[in-house]
Amino acid sequence: MKKVFIFTVFLILTVSLFLLTGCADNTSNNTSENNTINKTTNTSQNTTKTSSSEKEVNYEENAIKQMAMPNEGDTIAIFHIKNFGDVKVKFFPEIAPKAVENFTTHAKNGYYNGLTFHRVIEDFMIQGGDPEGKGTGGKSIWGEGFGVELDDSLVPYRGALCMAMSSLPNSIGSQFFIVQANYSQDMENMLKSYNYPEGLLNQYKKYGGYLSLYNQYTVFGQVYEGMEVVDNIVKIDKTMSSSGELSVPVEDVIIESIEVSTYNAQQ
């Protein structure tokens, strides 16, 4: 009975992500908790994907790279979140160049200043970047949406910075989310039943995350400092959204600014 409940929650959250991406078409851009637990790639998106068979994927090596500290001189961003503190992220421009350019340009231009994390779900993610604050707004720097950039080497582990989107083609705009979910034994058992690769599951044990989003949503960055801030955010009081989801912060979680700079290990 417990597993059925977990699967239901897992499915609902995945679908809601898929619905909640603020785009110009006014379609809700949600990181879907209901995004189906299987690993079917969303073919309705214009997808850039580096393809490799499961046998060729070294999940451990890739995870170590994803979780590593930035290199000297790498571009980083620092989220200054009012009343909570700072979250620092690094980027993967070689894999998701459009997402990185879109996000960093918006950040430099002050687009995200004063916006909120409008959708907050413990053991899932925090989502922001919508000027309307409802999950239905926001545009890319090009004024139109763009497609996902997928690669087997990047996984929505805990701390992954991803672009939100809707179910429509080329629907990525300005909204993003940070995966907060920790490892769960029950979730691992559920993933095993859907034949997720053992190598991937081994890394999930180490790093946590939300694997039903793997190869579904663009992972373009990774938190390397400040996950305790994200954990504090998901614990705040929330109320129901219009869709009946307990995800709307009672008090606004405000992004004062996102500072883009160059990583210096001495600072």
C-alpha positions as CSV (number, residue, x, y, z in Angstrom):
1,M,0.0,0.0,0.0
2,K,2.9,2.3,0.9
3,K,4.6,1.7,-2.5
4,V,1.3,2.5,-4.3
5,F,1.1,5.8,-2.5
6,I,4.7,6.7,-3.2
7,F,4.3,5.8,-6.9
8,T,1.1,8.0,-7.1
9,V,2.8,10.9,-5.5
10,F,5.8,10.4,-7.8
11,L,3.6,10.3,-10.9
12,I,1.7,13.4,-9.9
13,L,4.8,15.5,-9.2
14,T,6.4,14.4,-12.5
15,V,3.4,15.4,-14.5
16,S,3.1,18.7,-12.7
17,L,6.6,19.6,-13.7
18,F,5.7,18.9,-17.3
19,L,2.8,21.4,-17.0
20,L,4.6,24.2,-15.3
21,T,7.0,26.0,-17.6
22,G,6.2,29.7,-18.1
23,C,6.1,30.3,-21.8
24,A,4.8,32.9,-24.1
25,D,1.9,30.6,-25.0
26,N,0.6,31.0,-21.5
27,T,0.8,27.3,-20.9
28,S,1.8,26.3,-17.4
29,N,5.4,25.3,-17.1
30,N,5.6,22.7,-14.5
31,T,8.4,20.3,-13.6
32,S,6.2,17.3,-13.7
33,E,6.0,15.0,-10.8
34,N,3.6,13.2,-13.1
35,N,6.1,13.0,-15.9
36,T,5.7,9.2,-16.0
37,I,8.2,7.1,-14.2
38,N,9.4,5.4,-17.4
39,K,12.3,7.0,-19.5
40,T,10.4,7.7,-22.7
41,T,11.9,10.8,-24.3
42,N,9.4,13.6,-25.1
43,T,9.4,13.5,-28.9
44,S,7.2,16.6,-29.1
45,Q,10.2,18.8,-28.2
46,N,13.0,19.8,-30.6
47,T,15.7,17.8,-28.8
48,T,19.4,18.0,-28.9
49,K,20.7,14.8,-27.4
50,T,24.0,13.0,-27.2
51,S,23.1,9.4,-27.7
52,S,24.9,6.4,-26.2
53,S,23.8,3.0,-25.2
54,E,23.5,2.0,-21.5
55,K,26.6,-0.1,-21.8
56,E,28.6,2.9,-22.8
57,V,27.5,5.2,-20.0
58,N,29.8,5.4,-17.1
59,Y,27.4,6.7,-14.5
60,E,29.9,6.9,-11.7
61,E,32.4,8.9,-13.7
62,N,29.7,11.2,-15.0
63,A,28.3,11.8,-11.6
64,I,31.7,12.7,-10.2
65,K,32.2,15.3,-12.9
66,Q,28.7,16.7,-12.4
67,M,29.1,17.0,-8.6
68,A,32.7,18.3,-8.8
69,M,33.6,21.9,-7.7
70,P,33.9,24.4,-10.6
71,N,37.3,24.8,-12.2
72,E,39.2,28.0,-11.8
73,G,37.8,30.6,-14.3
74,D,34.4,28.7,-14.9
75,T,31.3,30.8,-15.1
76,I,29.2,30.5,-12.0
77,A,26.0,32.1,-10.6
78,I,25.0,33.0,-7.1
79,F,21.4,33.2,-6.2
80,H,20.8,35.8,-3.5
81,I,17.6,34.7,-1.8
82,K,16.0,37.1,0.6
83,N,15.8,35.8,4.2
84,F,17.4,32.5,3.2
85,G,20.9,33.0,1.9
86,D,23.0,32.2,-1.2
87,V,22.9,29.2,-3.5
88,K,25.9,28.8,-5.8
89,V,25.7,26.9,-9.1
90,K,28.1,25.9,-11.9
91,F,27.1,25.4,-15.6
92,F,27.5,22.9,-18.4
93,P,27.7,25.1,-21.5
94,E,29.4,22.3,-23.6
95,I,26.2,20.2,-23.2
96,A,23.4,22.7,-22.8
97,P,24.7,25.9,-24.5
98,K,21.3,27.5,-25.2
99,A,20.0,26.9,-21.7
100,V,23.2,28.3,-20.2
101,E,23.2,31.4,-22.4
102,N,19.5,32.0,-21.8
103,F,19.8,31.8,-18.0
104,T,23.0,33.7,-17.6
105,T,21.9,36.5,-20.0
106,H,18.6,36.9,-18.1
107,A,20.5,36.9,-14.8
108,K,23.0,39.6,-16.0
109,N,20.2,41.7,-17.4
110,G,18.3,41.6,-14.0
111,Y,15.4,39.7,-15.4
112,Y,15.2,37.4,-12.4
113,N,15.6,40.2,-9.8
114,G,12.6,40.3,-7.4
115,L,11.0,37.2,-8.9
116,T,9.9,34.3,-6.6
117,F,10.2,30.6,-6.3
118,H,6.5,30.3,-6.9
119,R,6.4,26.5,-6.6
120,V,8.0,24.6,-3.8
121,I,7.6,20.9,-3.1
122,E,9.6,19.0,-0.4
123,D,11.4,15.9,-1.7
124,F,11.0,17.2,-5.2
125,M,12.2,20.7,-6.3
126,I,11.9,24.5,-6.1
127,Q,10.8,26.3,-9.2
128,G,11.1,30.0,-10.2
129,G,11.9,32.4,-13.0
130,D,8.3,33.4,-13.9
131,P,7.6,37.2,-14.0
132,E,3.9,36.4,-13.3
133,G,4.8,34.3,-10.3
134,K,2.2,31.6,-11.3
135,G,4.1,29.3,-13.6
136,T,2.5,30.5,-16.8
137,G,4.8,33.4,-17.8
138,G,8.3,34.2,-18.9
139,K,10.2,34.3,-22.2
140,S,13.6,33.2,-23.4
141,I,16.2,35.9,-24.3
142,W,15.3,35.2,-28.0
143,G,11.6,36.0,-27.4
144,E,10.5,32.6,-28.3
145,G,10.8,29.1,-26.7
146,F,13.4,26.6,-27.5
147,G,13.8,22.8,-27.2
148,V,15.5,20.5,-24.7
149,E,19.2,19.8,-24.7
150,L,19.7,16.3,-23.3
151,D,22.8,14.2,-22.6
152,D,23.1,10.8,-20.9
153,S,26.0,12.3,-18.8
154,L,23.8,14.8,-16.9
155,V,21.2,13.5,-14.4
156,P,18.7,15.3,-12.3
157,Y,20.5,14.4,-9.1
158,R,19.9,16.5,-6.0
159,G,21.1,20.0,-6.7
160,A,20.7,19.8,-10.5
161,L,19.6,23.1,-12.1
162,C,17.1,22.4,-14.9
163,M,14.9,24.3,-17.3
164,A,11.2,23.9,-16.9
165,M,8.9,23.5,-19.9
166,S,5.4,22.7,-20.9
167,S,4.1,19.8,-23.1
168,L,4.3,22.0,-26.2
169,P,7.3,21.9,-28.6
170,N,10.0,24.4,-28.0
171,S,8.4,25.6,-24.8
172,I,11.5,26.4,-22.7
173,G,11.4,30.1,-21.7
174,S,12.7,31.6,-18.5
175,Q,11.6,29.2,-15.8
176,F,13.9,26.9,-14.1
177,F,14.0,24.5,-11.1
178,I,16.5,23.1,-8.6
179,V,16.1,19.4,-7.7
180,Q,15.8,19.0,-3.9
181,A,14.9,15.4,-3.5
182,N,17.1,13.1,-1.3
183,Y,17.6,9.4,-1.7
184,S,14.7,7.2,-0.8
185,Q,14.8,3.4,-0.4
186,D,11.2,3.1,-1.5
187,M,11.9,5.3,-4.5
188,E,14.9,3.1,-5.4
189,N,12.7,0.0,-5.3
190,M,10.2,1.7,-7.5
191,L,12.9,2.7,-10.0
192,K,14.2,-0.9,-10.0
193,S,10.8,-2.2,-11.0
194,Y,11.0,0.1,-14.1
195,N,14.4,-1.3,-15.0
196,Y,16.5,1.8,-14.5
197,P,20.2,0.9,-15.1
198,E,22.0,-0.4,-12.0
199,G,24.8,2.0,-12.6
200,L,22.4,4.9,-12.5
201,L,20.7,3.6,-9.4
202,N,24.0,3.2,-7.6
203,Q,24.7,6.9,-8.1
204,Y,21.1,7.8,-7.0
205,K,22.0,6.1,-3.7
206,K,24.9,8.5,-3.3
207,Y,23.4,11.7,-4.5
208,G,19.6,11.5,-4.4
209,G,17.6,13.3,-7.0
210,Y,14.5,12.8,-9.1
211,L,15.3,10.2,-11.8
212,S,12.0,10.1,-13.6
213,L,13.1,13.5,-15.1
214,Y,16.3,11.9,-16.5
215,N,16.6,12.6,-20.3
216,Q,13.3,14.5,-20.1
217,Y,14.4,18.0,-18.8
218,T,17.5,20.0,-19.7
219,V,20.1,19.8,-16.9
220,F,22.3,22.8,-17.4
221,G,23.8,23.4,-14.0
222,Q,24.6,22.0,-10.6
223,V,24.5,23.5,-7.1
224,Y,28.0,23.2,-5.6
225,E,27.3,25.3,-2.4
226,G,24.1,26.2,-0.5
227,M,21.9,23.2,-0.7
228,E,21.0,23.8,2.9
229,V,19.3,27.0,1.7
230,V,17.2,24.9,-0.7
231,D,16.3,22.5,2.0
232,N,15.1,25.4,4.2
233,I,13.0,26.7,1.5
234,V,11.1,23.5,0.9
235,K,10.2,23.4,4.6
236,I,8.3,26.7,4.7
237,D,4.5,26.8,5.0
238,K,2.6,26.3,1.8
239,T,-0.9,26.5,0.5
240,M,-2.8,24.9,-2.4
241,S,-2.3,26.0,-5.9
242,S,-5.2,26.4,-8.3
243,S,-4.6,22.8,-9.4
244,G,-4.9,21.5,-5.9
245,E,-1.1,21.0,-5.3
246,L,0.4,21.9,-1.9
247,S,3.2,24.0,-3.4
248,V,2.5,27.7,-3.1
249,P,4.6,29.4,-0.4
250,V,2.5,31.3,2.2
251,E,5.2,34.0,2.2
252,D,7.0,34.9,-1.0
253,V,10.5,33.4,-1.5
254,I,12.2,36.2,-3.3
255,I,15.2,36.1,-5.5
256,E,16.8,39.4,-4.8
257,S,19.3,38.9,-7.7
258,I,21.3,36.2,-9.5
259,E,24.9,37.3,-9.7
260,V,26.9,35.8,-12.6
261,S,30.7,35.8,-12.1
262,T,33.9,33.8,-12.6
263,Y,34.9,31.1,-10.1
264,N,37.9,31.9,-8.0
265,A,38.9,29.2,-5.5
266,Q,40.7,31.7,-3.3
267,Q,37.5,33.8,-2.7
